[in-house]
Amino acid sequence: MSPVPLPPSPWDFDPEAWPEDDCVAAGADLEPSTVVAAYRTGAFPMPHDGELLWWSPVRRGVLEPGALKVSRSLGKSARHFTVTVDEAFEDVIDACADPSRPGAWIDADVREAYVLLHRLGWAHSVETRDADGTLVGGLYGLAVGGLFAGESMFHTARDASKVALMGLVDVVGPDRLIDVQWSTPHLAGLGVTEWPRERYLAEIRDRTQEPLPARWL
């Protein structure tokens, strides 16, 4: 589904005014036009202690085009899963939002916002299923032109979230940039690196103006 055009956001996301801190703003709203405008300028929403905050990490975790690393063991593991796309968005975001997970941050307002963005063709999910078709891993995020901004991933079977990332690369193509917000040892092992904020912001100016992957046109 091609994304539904959105009106301009009434909120101004100005990187020139951002502090040298990962958290760059507070307030605003989670309307579709606001969220997409934030991503276009390099920010994303994440609530904390009941307050809506906007983040643009000083050290941004990114998977550069063509940089995905698939080990031999991961390649073997992937054969035991099936990858689907946009078949279970709400199930994926609910699994990511599980309050029993360490660092759980996805609240009801965030869920509602991204489910709406999915229905409007902006947010997408990649699902990993076992041999019985059971959902055992996945990820979701926003596709804005040539940028896929990942929001969260989960797994209940070993390697299932890694296989979802492999599936995402297959969908968007090897020449797209994937934003993962912050790098972790888990993600670094898959080829994720860190960019200074300035480099990330410069890169996405053109990336977000590129055509979407064919799957989502």
C-alpha positions, 0 to 999 in steps of 0.5 A, a space after each residue: 500500500 502506497 503511503 497516504 499523503 499527509 498534511 504539514 505538521 504544525 510542529 517544527 523539528 529544527 536540528 540547529 536548535 537541538 542540544 548535544 544530547 540524545 534527547 532533543 525535545 519534549 511535547 508535541 503530539 503523535 499525529 501521523 504528520 508529526 511523526 513522519 516530519 520528525 523522522 525526516 529531520 532525524 528525530 523519533 518519539 519515545 516516552 519516558 515517565 509519562 512524558 512524550 520525548 523526542 530523540 536524535 542520538 548523538 551516536 546513531 546506530 545504522 545498518 549501511 547499505 550492503 553491510 548486513 553480516 550473516 554468519 554461517 550459523 545464522 544462515 543455517 538457522 534462517 532455513 527453519 523460519 519463514 519471513 512475512 511482511 505486513 501480515 501481523 503488524 499489531 501482533 508484532 508491536 504488541 510483542 515489542 510492547 510486552 511490559 515484562 521485557 527489560 526497558 519496555 517503553 511502548 505505551 498505548 499512545 505509541 501503539 495507537 500512533 503506529 497502528 494508524 501509520 501502518 493503516 496509512 501505509 507508512 509503518 511496516 512490519 516484518 514477521 518471522 514464523 516457525 515451521 507451524 506458522 507461529 509468530 516467533 520474532 519480528 520488527 516494525 518501523 517507518 519507511 520514508 523514501 530510501 530510509 527505513 527507521 526501525 523502532 523495535 524488534 522481538 524474538 521468542 525463538 533463537 535468531 528470530 529477530 535476526 532473521 527478521 532483519 535479514 527479511 527487511 534487507 531483502 524487502 528494502 534492497 541492499 542500497 537502502 539505509 536502515 536506522 536502528 536508533 542505538 547500536 547494541 552488541 547484538 546489532 553490531 554483530 549483524 553489521 550495525 555501526 555508529 555514525 555521528 549525528 551530523 553525518 546521519 542528518 546529512 545522509 537522510 536529507 536525500 535518502 528520505 526523498 528517494 522512491 520507496 522500495 517497490 514492495 511499498 509503492 
